[in-house]
């Protein structure tokens, strides 16, 4: 009876815990709010005692984007980035009464809903710091407008932001504090919305509006993309990784302020990259880049729409074999390649490929597909002994080292 009562209370409060690492909450609108529903899912890495920040992934407009919204918290590649810095990963599902702008303009209540959600999540997860830690923002389309609103409303809490195909920085009330926040504006070369070609130029105009005054902002146009995210994460994750390493503080929640020395620049017209000391004028034509490696990544991305990788993915660990009802169940654990994800796991018996377990891809909205991945391989028992090993293969086609073997013995 106590358990049943607890479940009822959690349902009434809009709270539901999916697993030990996932927590869901919902925030009901108040009278003046323009949104109908606001739901949030957070992933918290284990066994982290204290969360240092939250990566917030905000979906865009439309039913498909909304339906995929919460699943951004289930994205294994973004989880790997969050885990690297002891950060949480947050996905949302926001619905307006009529227009998408009712939720992506935070004045409609979605900004306050986020704060309420973090308060609830802090309580049910026993991570009280979730109310205070800084945010790294990513948003697509309508979500990019939302990210821009959050950036301008709470610049002191934002570690960095990546608005992809949206956001109007040049229409906002002037706010000099946002100049100190690294922002990566992204769009596709053929970025059409409802048949209109305005997103790319709007993105450039947003970038220029503050870059000309020294904002540490970047811009990256994918030459092969439309409004969908395509392979943008191959650069976006690398860029955010570099910025988080510079901005996250070990002493308190205030992001570290970056100076103007030691960084690199990328030219929007020529795709040249240079150190900051080499560029004397016309700063607005050059995007800010945190270091030489990211500058080279940026140059490759704006020319090819992709960032190549030469490093192997992590080795699968803790292989285990169980037998049940005439089947053999092979399970394992694995870290995820931050730069290139995991395309598949290749299963071998005595060095002969016996099966493939597919990893997690991403869709138009950059949401994960499928949502949940089980690191297991099930097959019918065969009257054949052998040494089982597994290797990871990332989305660049690079294979990692084989795991330690486990002997599959049937007699």
KEMI-322247 format. One line per field, with one value per residue (C-alpha): residue number from 1; residue in three letters; x, y, z. Coordinates in pm, whole numbers, plus 32768, in hexadecimal, padded with zeros to 4 digits. Example, Ala and Ser with C-alpha at 12.3 -4.5 7.8 and 13.67 -1.06 7.14 Angstrom:
BEGIN
resi <- c(1,2)
resn <- c(Ala,Ser)
X <- c(84CE,8557)
Y <- c(7E3E,7F96)
Z <- c(830C,82CA)
***
This chain:
BEGIN
resi <- c(1,2,3,4,5,6,7,8,9,10,11,12,13,14,15,16,17,18,19,20,21,22,23,24,25,26,27,28,29,30,31,32,33,34,35,36,37,38,39,40,41,42,43,44,45,46,47,48,49,50,51,52,53,54,55,56,57,58,59,60,61,62,63,64,65,66,67,68,69,70,71,72,73,74,75,76,77,78,79,80,81,82,83,84,85,86,87,88,89,90,91,92,93,94,95,96,97,98,99,100,101,102,103,104,105,106,107,108,109,110,111,112,113,114,115,116,117,118,119,120,121,122,123,124,125,126,127,128,129,130,131,132,133,134,135,136,137,138,139,140,141,142,143,144,145,146,147,148,149,150,151,152,153,154,155,156,157,158,159,160,161,162,163,164,165,166,167,168,169,170,171,172,173,174,175,176,177,178,179,180,181,182,183,184,185,186,187,188,189,190,191,192,193,194,195,196,197,198,199,200,201,202,203,204,205,206,207,208,209,210,211,212,213,214,215,216,217,218,219,220,221,222,223,224,225,226,227,228,229,230,231,232,233,234,235,236,237,238,239,240,241,242,243,244,245,246,247,248,249,250,251,252,253,254,255,256,257,258,259,260,261,262,263,264,265,266,267,268,269,270,271,272,273,274,275,276,277,278,279,280,281,282,283,284,285,286,287,288,289,290,291,292,293,294,295,296,297,298,299,300,301,302,303,304,305,306,307,308,309,310,311,312,313,314,315,316,317,318,319,320,321,322,323,324,325,326,327,328,329,330,331,332,333,334,335,336,337,338,339,340,341,342,343,344,345,346,347,348,349,350,351,352,353,354,355,356,357,358,359,360,361,362,363,364,365,366,367,368,369,370,371,372,373,374,375,376,377,378,379,380,381,382,383,384,385,386,387,388,389,390,391,392,393,394,395,396,397,398,399,400,401,402,403,404,405,406,407,408,409,410,411)
resn <- c(Unk,Unk,Unk,Unk,Unk,Unk,Unk,Unk,Unk,Unk,Unk,Unk,Unk,Unk,Unk,Unk,Unk,Unk,Unk,Unk,Unk,Unk,Unk,Unk,Unk,Unk,Unk,Unk,Unk,Unk,Unk,Unk,Unk,Unk,Unk,Unk,Unk,Unk,Unk,Unk,Unk,Unk,Unk,Unk,Unk,Unk,Unk,Unk,Unk,Unk,Unk,Unk,Unk,Unk,Unk,Unk,Unk,Unk,Unk,Unk,Unk,Unk,Unk,Unk,Unk,Unk,Unk,Unk,Unk,Unk,Unk,Unk,Unk,Unk,Unk,Unk,Unk,Unk,Unk,Unk,Unk,Unk,Unk,Unk,Unk,Unk,Unk,Unk,Unk,Unk,Unk,Unk,Unk,Unk,Unk,Unk,Unk,Unk,Unk,Unk,Unk,Unk,Unk,Unk,Unk,Unk,Unk,Unk,Unk,Unk,Unk,Unk,Unk,Unk,Unk,Unk,Unk,Unk,Unk,Unk,Unk,Unk,Unk,Unk,Unk,Unk,Unk,Unk,Unk,Unk,Unk,Unk,Unk,Unk,Unk,Unk,Unk,Unk,Unk,Unk,Unk,Unk,Unk,Unk,Unk,Unk,Unk,Unk,Unk,Unk,Unk,Unk,Unk,Unk,Unk,Unk,Unk,Unk,Unk,Unk,Unk,Unk,Unk,Unk,Unk,Unk,Unk,Unk,Unk,Unk,Unk,Unk,Unk,Unk,Unk,Unk,Unk,Unk,Unk,Unk,Unk,Unk,Unk,Unk,Unk,Unk,Unk,Unk,Unk,Unk,Unk,Unk,Unk,Unk,Unk,Unk,Unk,Unk,Unk,Unk,Unk,Unk,Unk,Unk,Unk,Unk,Unk,Unk,Unk,Unk,Unk,Unk,Unk,Unk,Unk,Unk,Unk,Unk,Unk,Unk,Unk,Unk,Unk,Unk,Unk,Unk,Unk,Unk,Unk,Unk,Unk,Unk,Unk,Unk,Unk,Unk,Unk,Unk,Unk,Unk,Unk,Unk,Unk,Unk,Unk,Unk,Unk,Unk,Unk,Unk,Unk,Unk,Unk,Unk,Unk,Unk,Unk,Unk,Unk,Unk,Unk,Unk,Unk,Unk,Unk,Unk,Unk,Unk,Unk,Unk,Unk,Unk,Unk,Unk,Unk,Unk,Unk,Unk,Unk,Unk,Unk,Unk,Unk,Unk,Unk,Unk,Unk,Unk,Unk,Unk,Unk,Unk,Unk,Unk,Unk,Unk,Unk,Unk,Unk,Unk,Unk,Unk,Unk,Unk,Unk,Unk,Unk,Unk,Unk,Unk,Unk,Unk,Unk,Unk,Unk,Unk,Unk,Unk,Unk,Unk,Unk,Unk,Unk,Unk,Unk,Unk,Unk,Unk,Unk,Unk,Unk,Unk,Unk,Unk,Unk,Unk,Unk,Unk,Unk,Unk,Unk,Unk,Unk,Unk,Unk,Unk,Unk,Unk,Unk,Unk,Unk,Unk,Unk,Unk,Unk,Unk,Unk,Unk,Unk,Unk,Unk,Unk,Unk,Unk,Unk,Unk,Unk,Unk,Unk,Unk,Unk,Unk,Unk,Unk,Unk,Unk,Unk,Unk,Unk,Unk,Unk,Unk,Unk,Unk,Unk,Unk,Unk,Unk,Unk,Unk,Unk,Unk,Unk,Unk,Unk,Unk,Unk,Unk,Unk,Unk,Unk,Unk,Unk,Unk,Unk,Unk,Unk,Unk,Unk,Unk,Unk)
X <- c(8000,811D,81BC,8073,803F,819E,815C,801B,80D1,81E2,80DE,8023,8167,81C5,82F2,8361,84AD,84FB,863C,8744,87E2,86AE,85AD,8477,83A9,828E,8238,80D2,8098,8010,7F05,7FDE,80B6,8095,810A,8023,811E,828A,833A,84A5,8588,86E1,87F8,88F0,8A36,8A8C,8B2F,8B61,8B2F,8B17,8AA0,8B71,8A7E,8961,8966,880A,8793,865E,858B,84F7,839B,82AA,8217,8342,8433,8356,8329,84A3,84E4,8508,85DB,86FA,874D,877A,8881,89B1,8AAD,8A3B,8A31,8B9F,8BF2,8B26,8BC8,8D25,8CDF,8BF6,8AD1,8966,88AE,8750,8646,84F8,839E,82F6,81A1,8103,7F8F,7F9E,80E8,8244,82AD,81D0,82D0,8417,83E8,8436,8354,8239,829B,8393,84B8,841D,83AA,8516,8570,8449,84A9,860F,858F,84BD,85D3,86C6,85DD,8588,86EA,878A,8867,880E,891F,8849,879F,88E7,89D4,8A15,8986,8A10,88FE,88AE,8770,86EE,8604,8501,85E4,86F7,860F,85D0,8748,8782,8675,8710,886A,87F5,8725,8827,8980,8A2C,89B1,8A07,8B50,8B1B,8A05,89CF,889B,8868,878A,86E2,8704,86F4,880E,87EE,8686,86D5,8703,8879,8922,8A9E,8AB7,8A6E,8BB2,8C6D,8BAD,8C39,8B2A,8B39,8A34,89E7,890E,8900,8962,8809,874E,85E6,84BB,8362,840C,84B1,8629,866B,8701,886A,8871,87B9,88C0,89D8,892E,890A,8A7B,8AE8,8A0A,8AED,8C2C,8C7A,8C87,8D75,8C87,8D36,8C46,8C79,8BAD,8BB3,8AE0,8AC2,8AF4,8A2D,890D,87AD,86DD,872C,885A,8900,8A61,8A7F,8AC6,8C19,8C83,8B8A,8BF3,8D65,8D2F,8C62,8D5F,8E76,8DAA,8D37,8EA1,8EE5,8DA9,8D4C,8DCF,8E4A,8DF7,8C89,8B86,8BF5,8C82,8DEE,8E15,8EED,8FF7,9044,9194,91F0,90BB,9095,8FB9,8F04,8EAF,8D46,8D90,8EDC,8ED2,9032,909E,9199,9205,9166,92B4,92C2,917A,9197,904B,8EF2,8EAF,8D42,8DAD,8E59,8DAF,8E43,8ECA,8F50,9092,9157,90B8,8F58,8FC5,9035,8EF0,8E2A,8EE7,8EA2,8D34,8CE0,8D8B,8D08,8BE8,8CA0,8DBF,8E98,8F1C,904E,9026,8F8D,8E53,8E62,8E8F,8D59,8D84,8CF2,8C76,8B87,8AD0,8986,88AD,8735,8624,8701,87A0,88F5,88F8,8A3E,8A4D,8B5C,8BA0,8C36,8C92,8C24,8D0D,8CD4,8D49,8CA9,8BAF,8B84,8AF6,8AFA,8B95,8C2C,8C10,8D12,8D38,8E9D,8EDD,8DB8,8CA3,8B66,8A8A,8A62,89B0,895B,899E,88DE,88B2,880F,86FA,86A1,8672,87BE,86F6,876A,86DC,8695,8665,86D8,87FD,8843,89A8,894D,894B,8855,8875,8801,88E6,89C9,8A8B,8BCB,8CC8,8D9B,8E3B,8D4C,8DD8,8D3B,8DBC,8D1E,8D01,8CB8,8BFF,8D47,8D70,8E94,8EA2,8F2B,8FF8,8F4F,8ECF,8F59,8EBE,8DBF,8DB0,8C60,8C5A,8B2C,8B9D)
Y <- c(8000,80F0,80AA,80E7,822D,82A0,825A,8325,8449,843D,843A,8563,8629,85DD,8512,83C0,8314,823A,8199,81E6,82DC,8378,845C,84F5,861C,86EB,8856,88C9,8A25,8B3C,8C2D,8D1B,8C0F,8BCE,8A66,893C,8842,8841,86F6,86B7,8588,8592,8492,8493,83D1,82DC,82D4,844F,84F2,8658,86D2,87EE,8861,8801,87D4,883E,87BB,8877,87E9,88B7,88F7,87F1,86AA,85D1,86BA,86C4,854B,8522,8630,856D,846A,8561,84FC,8395,83EF,8318,83F5,8531,846C,8415,8587,85D6,84BB,8538,8675,85E6,8699,8636,8624,86B6,8680,8734,8720,8874,88AF,8A00,8A47,8A99,8B1A,8A95,8BF3,8BD8,8AF7,8B5B,8CC1,8C8E,8DB0,8CBB,8BFA,8AF8,8BAC,8B9E,8A3A,89D3,8A62,89B1,886C,8881,88BC,877E,86B8,872B,86A3,854F,8505,8571,865F,87AF,8854,8831,8979,8A36,899E,8A48,89DA,897D,89B9,8912,894F,8905,89E5,8A63,89DA,8AC2,8BEB,8B64,8B40,8CA5,8D20,8C60,8CE4,8E4D,8E1E,8D5A,8D9E,8D71,8C05,8BA1,8AED,8AEE,8AD5,8A33,8ABD,89EA,8A8B,8B91,8CAD,8E22,8EC4,9008,9042,9023,9143,9188,90B4,90D7,8FA5,8EB5,8F1E,8E55,8D12,8C33,8BFD,8B21,8B87,8A6C,8A42,8984,8A13,89B1,89FF,8A30,8A55,8A3A,8A6E,8BB5,8BEA,8CD3,8C01,8C09,8D83,8DB3,8CDC,8DAC,8EEE,8E72,8E19,8F6B,9031,8FEF,8F6B,90C5,9138,9026,8F0F,8DBD,8D2D,8C37,8BD3,8A91,8A5C,88F0,88F6,87B5,87E5,8866,88B8,8762,872A,8630,85F7,873D,868F,8625,878E,8807,8705,8748,88BF,889C,87A7,88A6,89C4,88FF,88AB,8A21,8AA3,89AA,8A15,8931,8A3F,8A9B,8AB7,8BF4,8BAD,8C0A,8D4A,8D1A,8E14,8E83,8DD3,8C7D,8C3D,8C0D,8CAB,8C2A,8D07,8CEA,8D39,8C8C,8B76,8BD8,8B9B,8C70,8CBC,8DED,8EA2,8E80,8F39,90AE,9136,90DE,9000,8FCF,8F02,8E06,8D15,8CC9,8B66,8AE4,8A3D,89C2,8868,88F8,89F4,88D5,881C,8954,897E,8815,882B,896A,88D7,8771,8766,8669,864C,8519,8444,8366,82E3,818E,816C,80DE,7F6A,7EAC,7E29,7D2B,7C2C,7B32,7A02,797E,7864,7862,7799,771D,786D,7903,7A6A,7B28,7C76,7D7B,7EE0,7FF1,815E,822A,82D7,844A,84C1,83BE,82EF,8177,80F9,7F8A,7E77,7D58,7C03,7AF6,7986,7910,7A48,79FC,7B00,7A69,7B9C,7D15,7DEA,7F3F,8079,81BD,829E,83F5,848C,85D7,8674,85E4,850B,83A4,8278,8184,8221,80FE,801D,7ED4,7E60,7CF6,7BF3,7AD2,799C,7834,773F,7687,754C,760B,7689,77BB,78FD,7A27,7B87,7CD7,7E10,7F69,801B,818F,8254,829E,8127,8115,7FD4,7FC6,7EB9,7D6D,7D2E,7C25,7ADC,7A0D,7899,7817,76AA,75CC,747B)
Z <- c(8000,8051,7EFF,7E4A,7F08,7EAD,7D3D,7D4C,7DF0,7CE8,7BD2,7C68,7C88,7B21,7B90,7B12,7B35,7A07,7A80,7B80,7A8B,79EA,7A8A,79E9,7A60,79CF,7A18,79F7,7969,7A41,79CE,7902,785D,76E9,76E9,771C,779C,780A,784C,78A2,78B5,7950,793E,7A5B,7A3D,7B4E,7C46,7C39,7D8B,7D12,7BC0,7B2C,7A1F,7938,77BF,774E,75FD,7584,746A,7351,72C7,7246,72BE,7266,7317,744A,744E,7449,754B,768D,75D9,75BA,771F,76A3,759F,75EC,7537,75E9,772E,76F7,76DC,7814,78D6,787F,7946,7A53,79B2,798B,783C,781A,770E,76FE,7667,7644,75A6,7559,7549,73D6,734E,7393,73FA,752C,75CE,7525,759E,770D,776F,772A,7861,77E3,7886,79E0,799C,7970,7AC5,7B67,7ABE,7B39,7C9A,7C86,7BE8,7CF3,7DFD,7D6C,7CF9,7E42,7D7D,7E16,7D47,7C0B,7C67,7C68,7B68,7A17,78C8,7773,7672,7526,7460,7305,723D,7338,7444,73C7,7403,7561,759E,752F,761C,773E,76E2,76ED,7829,78F3,785B,79AA,79B8,7853,7813,769A,7599,7445,7391,7256,714D,7222,731A,72E9,73AB,72E6,735B,74CE,75BE,75C9,76D2,76EC,77D1,76B4,760C,7713,76C8,75B2,74AC,7376,7276,7182,704C,6F05,6DB3,6D2F,6E70,6DFE,6EE7,6E48,6CF9,6D5B,6D59,6E7C,6F92,6F1A,6EF0,7039,70E3,704C,70B3,721A,721E,7192,7280,73AA,730C,7287,73F1,745F,74C4,74D7,73D7,72BA,718A,70C1,6F87,6F1A,6D9D,6D6C,6E61,6E4B,6F81,7013,70EF,7006,7095,7152,7299,720F,7246,734D,7452,741A,743A,7579,7608,75DC,766B,779C,77EC,77F9,789F,79B1,7B02,7C16,7D13,7D0C,7BF8,7B49,79ED,79BA,78F2,77BC,7758,75F6,75DA,7557,7486,7310,7206,70D2,6FA8,6F34,6DC9,6D87,6E8E,6EF7,705D,7119,727A,7317,730E,7194,7157,718E,7111,7086,71B2,7150,7021,7102,71F1,7347,7372,74BF,7449,731C,7312,730B,7204,7125,716E,7112,6FCC,6F6A,6FCC,6F0B,6DD7,6DE4,6EDD,6FB0,70A7,7077,7191,71AD,730F,735C,7431,7594,75D7,7651,77B3,78A7,77AA,7842,77B7,783F,77BE,77D3,7725,760E,75CB,7610,7690,7670,772A,775F,77C7,76F0,76F6,75C6,74D1,751A,73C6,72E0,73A7,7387,723E,72A2,7371,72AD,7357,7309,735D,732B,7254,716D,715F,71F0,721B,7231,7336,72A8,7370,738B,725D,7256,7183,70DB,7234,72B4,73A3,73E0,7326,73BC,7510,75E6,758E,7639,7637,75FC,74E9,74EF,7417,7419,74C5,73D7,741B,73EB,74E7,74A9,7522,750B,74DB,7485,73D9,73C0,7272,7263,7157,70A6,706D,7160,7228,7388,742C,7477,75D3,76B6,7654,770C,76C5,7647,76B0,7670,76F8)
***
